[in-house]
Amino acid sequence: MKVSKKQSPAGRRRDSSPFKEAIQKLDEAIKLFGGKDKKKALEAFQAIVDHFPDERTIADRCRTYILICKRSMSPIAGPLTSAEDYYVRGSWHMNKGDLEHALEDFLAAMKIDSRSDHIHYTLAAAYARKGDAEAAAKYLEKAIEINADNREFVLNDADFIEIFNTPAIEAVLERYPPTT
């Protein structure tokens, strides 16, 4: 007797055309975000939120990028009081190539909200850009633990290119295989 493996709802969603299209659009928007024109990036992220409201994880990530775009188009002012404030300023520093200040802000954000997968993920990305695979792996693992979709994001994230094939990152990806 043949036993069929049922796919989880999350696995079916990841195989769906809307999910794959949303991931592709997110990748394109992130590339725009890495460029100079934050207005175009903001529009691309907003389009994803508008066209793929059922892809909540992706839409939430886009909303964070939208906030960062809006804040990067105007100066950072006032006292920072929330994890999101520190996260946004850290992202601004990271986009300017100031990894030390970015890490300070991301760590401050994590002290306020240690359950936020996007803070852990961005800490991993900052450490990856510094070439610190061990630290990057530590935060990437936590980001994936909190939200399994982060495993898919890291596979296409340019911030991880330099350390992607290191034993530390490979070990994390092996511990968290794809959920398809």
LOVEXZA-761112 format. One record per residue (C-alpha): residue number from 1; x, y, z; chain. Coordinates in steps of 0.25 Angstrom, whole numbers, plus 5000, padded with zeros to 4 digits. Layout:
<lodrens>
<lodren num="NUM" u="X" v="Y" w="Z" chaine="A"/>
...
</lodrens>
This chain:
<lodrens>
<lodren num="1" u="5000" v="5000" w="5000" chaine="A"/>
<lodren num="2" u="5006" v="5013" w="4996" chaine="A"/>
<lodren num="3" u="5005" v="5024" w="5006" chaine="A"/>
<lodren num="4" u="5004" v="5038" w="5001" chaine="A"/>
<lodren num="5" u="5011" v="5050" w="5007" chaine="A"/>
<lodren num="6" u="5001" v="5061" w="5010" chaine="A"/>
<lodren num="7" u="5007" v="5075" w="5008" chaine="A"/>
<lodren num="8" u="5005" v="5085" w="5019" chaine="A"/>
<lodren num="9" u="4997" v="5098" w="5016" chaine="A"/>
<lodren num="10" u="5010" v="5106" w="5017" chaine="A"/>
<lodren num="11" u="5017" v="5096" w="5007" chaine="A"/>
<lodren num="12" u="5005" v="5097" w="4997" chaine="A"/>
<lodren num="13" u="5006" v="5112" w="4998" chaine="A"/>
<lodren num="14" u="5021" v="5113" w="4995" chaine="A"/>
<lodren num="15" u="5018" v="5105" w="4983" chaine="A"/>
<lodren num="16" u="5007" v="5114" w="4978" chaine="A"/>
<lodren num="17" u="5008" v="5123" w="4967" chaine="A"/>
<lodren num="18" u="5004" v="5136" w="4975" chaine="A"/>
<lodren num="19" u="5015" v="5133" w="4985" chaine="A"/>
<lodren num="20" u="5026" v="5130" w="4975" chaine="A"/>
<lodren num="21" u="5022" v="5143" w="4967" chaine="A"/>
<lodren num="22" u="5022" v="5151" w="4980" chaine="A"/>
<lodren num="23" u="5036" v="5146" w="4984" chaine="A"/>
<lodren num="24" u="5040" v="5150" w="4970" chaine="A"/>
<lodren num="25" u="5034" v="5164" w="4971" chaine="A"/>
<lodren num="26" u="5041" v="5165" w="4985" chaine="A"/>
<lodren num="27" u="5054" v="5162" w="4980" chaine="A"/>
<lodren num="28" u="5053" v="5172" w="4969" chaine="A"/>
<lodren num="29" u="5048" v="5183" w="4979" chaine="A"/>
<lodren num="30" u="5060" v="5179" w="4988" chaine="A"/>
<lodren num="31" u="5069" v="5182" w="4976" chaine="A"/>
<lodren num="32" u="5063" v="5195" w="4975" chaine="A"/>
<lodren num="33" u="5064" v="5198" w="4989" chaine="A"/>
<lodren num="34" u="5079" v="5195" w="4988" chaine="A"/>
<lodren num="35" u="5080" v="5206" w="4978" chaine="A"/>
<lodren num="36" u="5079" v="5221" w="4980" chaine="A"/>
<lodren num="37" u="5064" v="5223" w="4976" chaine="A"/>
<lodren num="38" u="5056" v="5220" w="4989" chaine="A"/>
<lodren num="39" u="5044" v="5226" w="4983" chaine="A"/>
<lodren num="40" u="5043" v="5215" w="4972" chaine="A"/>
<lodren num="41" u="5047" v="5204" w="4983" chaine="A"/>
<lodren num="42" u="5035" v="5210" w="4991" chaine="A"/>
<lodren num="43" u="5026" v="5209" w="4980" chaine="A"/>
<lodren num="44" u="5030" v="5194" w="4977" chaine="A"/>
<lodren num="45" u="5028" v="5190" w="4991" chaine="A"/>
<lodren num="46" u="5015" v="5197" w="4992" chaine="A"/>
<lodren num="47" u="5010" v="5190" w="4979" chaine="A"/>
<lodren num="48" u="5014" v="5176" w="4985" chaine="A"/>
<lodren num="49" u="5006" v="5179" w="4998" chaine="A"/>
<lodren num="50" u="4994" v="5184" w="4989" chaine="A"/>
<lodren num="51" u="4995" v="5172" w="4979" chaine="A"/>
<lodren num="52" u="4998" v="5161" w="4989" chaine="A"/>
<lodren num="53" u="4991" v="5163" w="5002" chaine="A"/>
<lodren num="54" u="4989" v="5148" w="5005" chaine="A"/>
<lodren num="55" u="5004" v="5147" w="5005" chaine="A"/>
<lodren num="56" u="5005" v="5152" w="5019" chaine="A"/>
<lodren num="57" u="5019" v="5150" w="5022" chaine="A"/>
<lodren num="58" u="5024" v="5156" w="5009" chaine="A"/>
<lodren num="59" u="5014" v="5168" w="5011" chaine="A"/>
<lodren num="60" u="5019" v="5170" w="5025" chaine="A"/>
<lodren num="61" u="5034" v="5170" w="5020" chaine="A"/>
<lodren num="62" u="5030" v="5180" w="5009" chaine="A"/>
<lodren num="63" u="5023" v="5189" w="5020" chaine="A"/>
<lodren num="64" u="5036" v="5190" w="5027" chaine="A"/>
<lodren num="65" u="5043" v="5193" w="5015" chaine="A"/>
<lodren num="66" u="5033" v="5204" w="5012" chaine="A"/>
<lodren num="67" u="5035" v="5210" w="5025" chaine="A"/>
<lodren num="68" u="5050" v="5210" w="5023" chaine="A"/>
<lodren num="69" u="5049" v="5216" w="5009" chaine="A"/>
<lodren num="70" u="5040" v="5227" w="5015" chaine="A"/>
<lodren num="71" u="5050" v="5230" w="5026" chaine="A"/>
<lodren num="72" u="5062" v="5230" w="5017" chaine="A"/>
<lodren num="73" u="5055" v="5240" w="5008" chaine="A"/>
<lodren num="74" u="5055" v="5250" w="5020" chaine="A"/>
<lodren num="75" u="5065" v="5252" w="5031" chaine="A"/>
<lodren num="76" u="5065" v="5243" w="5044" chaine="A"/>
<lodren num="77" u="5061" v="5252" w="5055" chaine="A"/>
<lodren num="78" u="5056" v="5251" w="5069" chaine="A"/>
<lodren num="79" u="5059" v="5241" w="5080" chaine="A"/>
<lodren num="80" u="5058" v="5226" w="5077" chaine="A"/>
<lodren num="81" u="5048" v="5219" w="5086" chaine="A"/>
<lodren num="82" u="5044" v="5207" w="5079" chaine="A"/>
<lodren num="83" u="5050" v="5194" w="5073" chaine="A"/>
<lodren num="84" u="5045" v="5199" w="5059" chaine="A"/>
<lodren num="85" u="5052" v="5213" w="5061" chaine="A"/>
<lodren num="86" u="5065" v="5206" w="5064" chaine="A"/>
<lodren num="87" u="5063" v="5196" w="5052" chaine="A"/>
<lodren num="88" u="5060" v="5207" w="5042" chaine="A"/>
<lodren num="89" u="5072" v="5216" w="5046" chaine="A"/>
<lodren num="90" u="5080" v="5203" w="5046" chaine="A"/>
<lodren num="91" u="5075" v="5200" w="5032" chaine="A"/>
<lodren num="92" u="5079" v="5214" w="5028" chaine="A"/>
<lodren num="93" u="5093" v="5213" w="5033" chaine="A"/>
<lodren num="94" u="5094" v="5199" w="5026" chaine="A"/>
<lodren num="95" u="5090" v="5205" w="5013" chaine="A"/>
<lodren num="96" u="5100" v="5216" w="5015" chaine="A"/>
<lodren num="97" u="5111" v="5205" w="5017" chaine="A"/>
<lodren num="98" u="5113" v="5209" w="5032" chaine="A"/>
<lodren num="99" u="5112" v="5195" w="5037" chaine="A"/>
<lodren num="100" u="5117" v="5198" w="5051" chaine="A"/>
<lodren num="101" u="5106" v="5208" w="5054" chaine="A"/>
<lodren num="102" u="5096" v="5199" w="5047" chaine="A"/>
<lodren num="103" u="5100" v="5187" w="5056" chaine="A"/>
<lodren num="104" u="5098" v="5196" w="5069" chaine="A"/>
<lodren num="105" u="5084" v="5200" w="5065" chaine="A"/>
<lodren num="106" u="5080" v="5186" w="5061" chaine="A"/>
<lodren num="107" u="5085" v="5181" w="5074" chaine="A"/>
<lodren num="108" u="5078" v="5192" w="5082" chaine="A"/>
<lodren num="109" u="5065" v="5188" w="5074" chaine="A"/>
<lodren num="110" u="5067" v="5174" w="5078" chaine="A"/>
<lodren num="111" u="5068" v="5177" w="5092" chaine="A"/>
<lodren num="112" u="5054" v="5184" w="5091" chaine="A"/>
<lodren num="113" u="5048" v="5173" w="5083" chaine="A"/>
<lodren num="114" u="5056" v="5160" w="5083" chaine="A"/>
<lodren num="115" u="5044" v="5152" w="5076" chaine="A"/>
<lodren num="116" u="5045" v="5160" w="5063" chaine="A"/>
<lodren num="117" u="5050" v="5151" w="5051" chaine="A"/>
<lodren num="118" u="5053" v="5163" w="5042" chaine="A"/>
<lodren num="119" u="5062" v="5169" w="5053" chaine="A"/>
<lodren num="120" u="5070" v="5156" w="5054" chaine="A"/>
<lodren num="121" u="5070" v="5154" w="5039" chaine="A"/>
<lodren num="122" u="5076" v="5168" w="5037" chaine="A"/>
<lodren num="123" u="5086" v="5166" w="5048" chaine="A"/>
<lodren num="124" u="5090" v="5153" w="5041" chaine="A"/>
<lodren num="125" u="5091" v="5161" w="5028" chaine="A"/>
<lodren num="126" u="5100" v="5172" w="5034" chaine="A"/>
<lodren num="127" u="5109" v="5162" w="5040" chaine="A"/>
<lodren num="128" u="5110" v="5155" w="5027" chaine="A"/>
<lodren num="129" u="5114" v="5168" w="5020" chaine="A"/>
<lodren num="130" u="5125" v="5169" w="5030" chaine="A"/>
<lodren num="131" u="5129" v="5155" w="5027" chaine="A"/>
<lodren num="132" u="5126" v="5150" w="5040" chaine="A"/>
<lodren num="133" u="5120" v="5136" w="5037" chaine="A"/>
<lodren num="134" u="5119" v="5131" w="5051" chaine="A"/>
<lodren num="135" u="5111" v="5143" w="5056" chaine="A"/>
<lodren num="136" u="5102" v="5144" w="5043" chaine="A"/>
<lodren num="137" u="5099" v="5129" w="5045" chaine="A"/>
<lodren num="138" u="5095" v="5131" w="5059" chaine="A"/>
<lodren num="139" u="5085" v="5142" w="5056" chaine="A"/>
<lodren num="140" u="5080" v="5135" w="5043" chaine="A"/>
<lodren num="141" u="5077" v="5123" w="5051" chaine="A"/>
<lodren num="142" u="5068" v="5131" w="5060" chaine="A"/>
<lodren num="143" u="5061" v="5138" w="5049" chaine="A"/>
<lodren num="144" u="5058" v="5125" w="5042" chaine="A"/>
<lodren num="145" u="5053" v="5119" w="5056" chaine="A"/>
<lodren num="146" u="5044" v="5130" w="5057" chaine="A"/>
<lodren num="147" u="5039" v="5130" w="5043" chaine="A"/>
<lodren num="148" u="5043" v="5119" w="5033" chaine="A"/>
<lodren num="149" u="5041" v="5128" w="5021" chaine="A"/>
<lodren num="150" u="5054" v="5134" w="5024" chaine="A"/>
<lodren num="151" u="5061" v="5122" w="5019" chaine="A"/>
<lodren num="152" u="5056" v="5125" w="5005" chaine="A"/>
<lodren num="153" u="5059" v="5140" w="5006" chaine="A"/>
<lodren num="154" u="5074" v="5137" w="5010" chaine="A"/>
<lodren num="155" u="5076" v="5128" w="4997" chaine="A"/>
<lodren num="156" u="5074" v="5141" w="4988" chaine="A"/>
<lodren num="157" u="5080" v="5151" w="4997" chaine="A"/>
<lodren num="158" u="5092" v="5158" w="4992" chaine="A"/>
<lodren num="159" u="5097" v="5162" w="5006" chaine="A"/>
<lodren num="160" u="5100" v="5147" w="5008" chaine="A"/>
<lodren num="161" u="5108" v="5145" w="4996" chaine="A"/>
<lodren num="162" u="5122" v="5145" w="5002" chaine="A"/>
<lodren num="163" u="5119" v="5136" w="5013" chaine="A"/>
<lodren num="164" u="5108" v="5127" w="5007" chaine="A"/>
<lodren num="165" u="5117" v="5115" w="5005" chaine="A"/>
<lodren num="166" u="5123" v="5115" w="5019" chaine="A"/>
<lodren num="167" u="5121" v="5104" w="5029" chaine="A"/>
<lodren num="168" u="5114" v="5112" w="5038" chaine="A"/>
<lodren num="169" u="5103" v="5117" w="5028" chaine="A"/>
<lodren num="170" u="5102" v="5103" w="5022" chaine="A"/>
<lodren num="171" u="5100" v="5097" w="5036" chaine="A"/>
<lodren num="172" u="5088" v="5106" w="5038" chaine="A"/>
<lodren num="173" u="5082" v="5103" w="5025" chaine="A"/>
<lodren num="174" u="5084" v="5088" w="5027" chaine="A"/>
<lodren num="175" u="5077" v="5089" w="5041" chaine="A"/>
<lodren num="176" u="5065" v="5096" w="5034" chaine="A"/>
<lodren num="177" u="5062" v="5089" w="5021" chaine="A"/>
<lodren num="178" u="5052" v="5094" w="5011" chaine="A"/>
<lodren num="179" u="5038" v="5092" w="5015" chaine="A"/>
<lodren num="180" u="5033" v="5087" w="5002" chaine="A"/>
</lodrens>
